Amino acid sequence: MDVFLGRGRLFRSTGPLVALLCCAALLSGCSGSSSPKKAASASGDATAGAEDVSGGRQAVAPRSANALQDDYLRVIRDVLPSVVQIQGSNDLGSGVVYDDKGHIVTNAHVVGNEKRFRVTTAGSEGTFTATLVYSYPEQDLAVVKLDKVPHGLKPASLGDSEKVEVGQIVLAMGSPLGLSSSVTQGIVSATGRTVSEGSGGGGTGATIANMVQTSAAINPGNSGGALVNLDGQVIGIPTLAATDPQLGGSAAPGIGFAIPASMVGTIAGQIVKYGKVVDSGRAALGITGRTVVDADYQPAGVAVVVVRPGGPADEAGIRPGDIITRLGDTDITTITSLSEALAADRPGARTKVTFTRDGRRQTVDVTLGEQ
């Protein structure tokens, strides 16, 4: 998988032949955000006519189409004021107002290593300053806080990720390519996707489970914005857009990914309350590893480099030099595939780890820890 990040650099990882674009943007580029909304049913007849002055009938838009358009307009009026633009010294991205205290949630790759930011709210000509509260690269989420809370700052409403359905109409809101307060429309294309970012040039290297795939346009600068349903609820934070290496790395239309709102609420809530993440909910083996290749230079497993003392792998007898080839029912060929397999589990779960040591294959039971 070729992974394109906000600074325009290319990173190679394993996986399907699709690339992922972290949607932070350079100042010379732009920023943006996106948000989805749940489809609302329209009442009334499928079609309706209106009489003209001559007594004949003239065609008008179906009432259902007008009702859907009204839903779009209502959602945009309600949610767009909760979507902001975040500008660091080099990069632009988007953010979503989390509460009325001035906390704003965004992507970790948007804030990068910076601590201070300029924030532009929807409909505002001026900018506000903000300070980083905490960044959690493992889930590619971060929270910044406005130094001064403007009057009327409107928090967004987070939806229930469990209720997100394929085919649901969504709106993406943000500042793609520097075009602030932009809105695109699409549907939820899939749920439950596990996606891995690159780890350089602005990317966090995060492996994120249960992402929402959407056809709504996600462009550089959309990172950290809102994916909104037609109930006006944020169901995800747009983070990645796909690109096709066979097309020279250009964007693959209609393939974007958003971190689910449930995870956003969990991580952001802990950061706001504790100033850090105290319960990640992410399973871990307690090792540092690297991908190894076989005689044909094909990925063949993960070599254990460091075992954390007292961690799950240590307790199970796994040692540095062991090569992990299977976790549960999943074959492991790369560090990315191991991360993705762990992302599907929870801390405390029991699983089997298969590895080779001195050419001999072994399998042990492991109780997973927390990352």
Disulfide bonds with the S-S distance in Angstrom:
none
